[in-house]
């Protein structure tokens, strides 16, 4: 199929893009990588009357490190490609869980065009990068003609393919904190075929005390709920505990209990819940091992 007719706008500045969004509201959609939006337009599951291509806007492709007393943060611009998030040292060294998740998105040609911010804004509950942003305690920077605001990842995702962005807002960047504790992290997933969206994915970030106990753990899952979720009961169970097989198995069970998956042709709800438990244990095991190596 071909997309429904639409007007095409190519602003040269953020302010110009925001003016277009303010004028056209919910009839308009920003275009960055287009790996999800164009597919939906071609099948007429999305029919925007105005397409606002932001690829010519200067400055939106940057990935930078913002310094701060608490470790600072990594800022990923709206047109930075997913491939850039795999390879940029700011992401790879500062928030490795996000880089690892980016490596598992689809196939290399897709990652060379798809954008990290676009994936997050699309809010697919099965996608890797929203879950990685959630586990990394990141936030979305949104702008409109009314001003700028930051939205915590846990508040950003409101349901399947829906977010807290207003129709006249543009997600201009992701901001992800870089902590001084040198945590270990991991992103693991299971899919039917390489490059497909995962039936379940788990992002884990773990910090250890000097005596090897878990000081903090953050666990986020995709593919097992109507939105990416934090497994907060599992996180709480790990706090101040020394990791062993029994503890990690219990954390996996708690993560699975937080899941509310829908079954489909790729896997039943029961199987996805089973994957949540298994992959949580696997992600935690790897994250803890990496934390031990980083703090050795």
C-alpha positions in Angstrom: 0.0 0.0 0.0 0.9 3.6 -0.3 0.5 6.2 2.5 -2.4 8.6 2.6 -1.7 12.0 1.1 0.3 14.3 3.4 2.0 17.7 3.4 5.8 17.6 3.9 7.6 20.2 5.9 11.4 20.4 6.4 12.3 22.9 9.1 15.8 24.1 9.6 15.6 24.9 13.3 14.0 23.6 16.4 11.9 26.7 16.8 10.6 26.3 13.3 9.7 22.7 13.9 7.9 23.6 17.1 5.9 26.3 15.3 4.7 23.7 12.8 3.7 21.4 15.6 1.8 24.2 17.4 0.0 25.0 14.2 -1.0 21.5 13.1 -1.2 19.7 16.5 -2.3 16.1 16.4 -2.6 16.2 12.6 1.2 16.3 12.4 4.0 13.8 13.1 7.7 14.5 13.4 9.9 12.3 11.2 13.4 11.4 12.3 14.5 7.9 11.3 11.1 6.8 10.1 11.7 3.1 10.7 8.5 2.7 12.5 6.4 5.7 11.3 6.8 5.1 7.6 5.9 1.5 7.9 2.7 2.4 9.7 2.0 5.1 7.1 2.5 2.6 4.2 -0.1 0.3 5.8 -2.3 3.3 6.7 -2.3 2.4 10.3 -1.0 6.0 10.8 -2.4 8.8 8.6 -0.8 12.1 9.6 -1.8 15.0 7.3 1.5 16.8 7.9 4.9 15.2 8.2 7.6 17.4 9.8 11.1 16.1 8.8 13.6 17.2 11.5 16.7 15.7 9.9 17.9 19.1 8.6 17.7 20.7 12.0 21.2 21.6 13.3 22.4 20.2 16.6 19.9 17.4 17.1 22.3 14.6 16.1 24.7 15.3 18.9 25.6 12.8 21.7 27.4 14.6 24.5 28.5 14.2 28.1 27.2 16.8 30.5 29.4 17.1 33.6 28.0 17.3 37.1 29.0 16.8 40.7 27.0 13.6 40.9 28.6 12.1 37.8 26.8 14.1 35.2 24.7 12.7 32.4 24.7 11.6 28.7 22.5 13.6 26.3 21.4 11.9 23.1 19.8 14.2 20.5 16.6 13.5 18.6 18.3 12.5 15.3 21.2 10.6 16.8 21.0 7.1 15.2 20.8 3.9 17.1 24.1 2.8 15.6 25.7 5.9 17.1 24.4 4.8 20.6 26.2 1.5 20.1 29.6 3.1 19.3 29.8 6.5 20.9 32.2 6.4 23.9 29.9 8.7 25.8 27.1 6.1 25.8 29.3 2.9 25.7 31.3 4.0 28.8 28.7 6.2 30.6 25.5 4.1 30.2 26.6 0.8 28.9 23.1 -0.8 29.4 21.8 1.6 26.7 24.6 0.8 24.3 24.1 -2.9 24.8 20.3 -2.6 24.2 20.9 -0.6 21.1 23.1 -3.4 19.7 20.2 -5.7 19.8 17.7 -3.5 17.9 16.7 -5.2 14.6 19.5 -5.3 12.1 22.4 -3.0 11.3 20.8 -1.2 8.3 17.8 -0.4 10.5 20.1 0.9 13.3 22.0 3.1 10.9 18.8 5.0 10.1 16.6 4.5 13.2 16.9 7.0 16.0 17.1 6.3 19.8 14.8 9.2 20.7 12.3 8.0 18.0 12.3 4.5 19.4 11.6 5.8 22.9 8.9 8.3 21.6 7.2 5.5 19.6 6.7 3.7 22.9 6.5 0.2 21.6 6.1 -2.0 24.7 8.3 -4.7 23.2 11.1 -2.4 22.1 14.6 -2.6 23.7 15.5 1.1 24.1 12.5 2.2 26.2 13.3 -0.6 28.7 17.0 0.4 28.8 16.1 4.0 29.4 13.8 3.0 32.3 16.5 0.8 33.9 19.1 3.6 33.4 16.7 6.0 35.3 16.8 8.3 32.2 14.4 11.0 31.1 13.0 12.6 28.0 13.6 16.3 27.2 10.5 17.7 25.5 10.0 21.1 23.9 7.1 23.1 22.6 6.4 26.7 21.9 5.3 26.8 25.6 8.8 25.9 26.8 10.9 22.9 27.8 10.2 20.1 30.4 11.8 16.8 31.3 9.8 13.7 31.8 11.1 10.8 33.8 11.1 7.5 31.9 8.7 5.9 34.4 6.2 8.7 33.8 6.8 8.9 30.0 5.3 5.6 28.9 1.6 5.6 29.5 0.4 2.5 27.5 1.0 0.7 24.2 2.5 3.2 21.7 1.4 6.1 23.9 3.4 8.5 25.9 3.1 11.7 28.0 4.1 13.9 25.0 1.5 16.5 24.1 0.6 16.8 20.4 2.6 20.0 20.1 5.7 18.7 21.9 8.9 17.4 20.3 11.2 15.0 22.1 14.5 16.8 21.5 16.8 14.5 23.5 17.2 11.8 26.1 19.2 12.5 29.2 20.6 9.6 31.1 22.5 10.0 34.4 26.0 8.7 34.8 26.6 7.5 38.4 29.8 7.5 40.3 29.2 4.0 41.8 30.5 2.2 38.7 27.6 -0.2 38.5 27.5 -3.3 36.3 24.7 -3.7 33.8 23.3 -6.1 31.2 20.6 -6.3 28.6 19.3 -9.7 27.5 16.4 -10.7 25.3 14.8 -13.7 23.6 13.2 -13.5 20.2 11.9 -16.0 17.7 14.4 -14.9 15.0 17.4 -12.6 15.1 16.4 -9.0 14.5 12.7 -9.4 15.5 11.2 -7.6 18.5 11.8 -9.7 21.7 9.2 -11.8 23.3 10.8 -10.6 26.5 13.8 -8.4 27.2 15.4 -7.4 30.6 17.7 -4.6 31.4 19.5 -4.7 34.8 21.8 -2.2 36.5 23.4 -3.2 39.8 25.7 -1.3 42.2 27.6 -3.2 44.9 28.8 -2.1 48.4 32.4 -2.5 49.4 31.6 -5.9 51.0 29.9 -7.2 47.9 26.3 -6.7 48.9 23.8 -5.2 46.4 23.6 -1.5 47.2 21.0 -0.8 44.4 19.4 -2.7 41.6 17.2 -1.4 38.8 15.4 -4.0 36.6 13.2 -3.1 33.6 11.3 -5.4 31.3 9.9 -5.1 27.8 7.5 -7.4 25.9 5.6 -8.6 28.9 3.2 -5.7 29.7 1.3 -2.9 28.1 4.4 -0.7 28.5 8.0 -1.2 29.7 7.9 -1.8 33.4 10.2 -1.7 36.4 10.3 -4.8 38.6 10.3 -2.8 41.8 9.5 -5.8 44.1 12.4 -7.6 42.7 14.6 -4.6 43.2 13.6 -4.2 46.8 14.3 -7.9 47.5 17.8 -7.5 46.3 18.7 -4.4 48.4 21.5 -5.0 50.9 21.7 -8.7 50.1 24.7 -10.7 49.0 23.9 -12.3 45.7 23.5 -16.1 45.3 21.5 -18.4 43.2 18.6 -18.5 45.6 18.3 -14.7 45.8 18.5 -14.3 42.0 15.9 -17.0 41.5 13.6 -15.2 43.9 14.2 -11.9 42.1 13.3 -13.6 38.8 10.0 -14.9 40.3 9.1 -11.4 41.6 9.9 -9.9 38.2 7.7 -12.4 36.5 4.9 -11.6 38.9 5.0 -8.0 37.8 4.5 -9.0 34.2 1.1 -9.0 32.6 1.8 -10.3 29.1 -0.5 -10.9 26.2 -0.1 -14.1 24.3 0.3 -14.1 20.5 1.6 -16.2 17.7 5.2 -15.7 18.9 4.6 -16.9 22.5 1.8 -17.5 25.0 1.4 -15.3 28.1 2.6 -18.1 30.3 5.8 -18.6 28.2 6.5 -14.8 28.2 6.1 -14.8 32.0 8.5 -17.7 32.2 11.0 -15.8 30.1 10.7 -12.8 32.4 11.9 -15.0 35.3 14.7 -16.7 33.4 16.0 -13.5 31.7 15.9 -11.5 34.9 18.1 -14.0 36.6 20.4 -14.0 33.5 20.6 -10.2 33.3 21.3 -9.9 37.1 24.0 -12.6 37.0 25.8 -10.8 34.2 25.3 -7.3 35.7 26.6 -8.4 39.1 29.7 -10.1 37.5 30.4 -6.9 35.6 30.0 -4.8 38.7 32.5 -7.0 40.5 35.0 -6.6 37.6 34.6 -2.8 37.5 35.1 -2.5 41.3 38.0 -5.0 41.5 
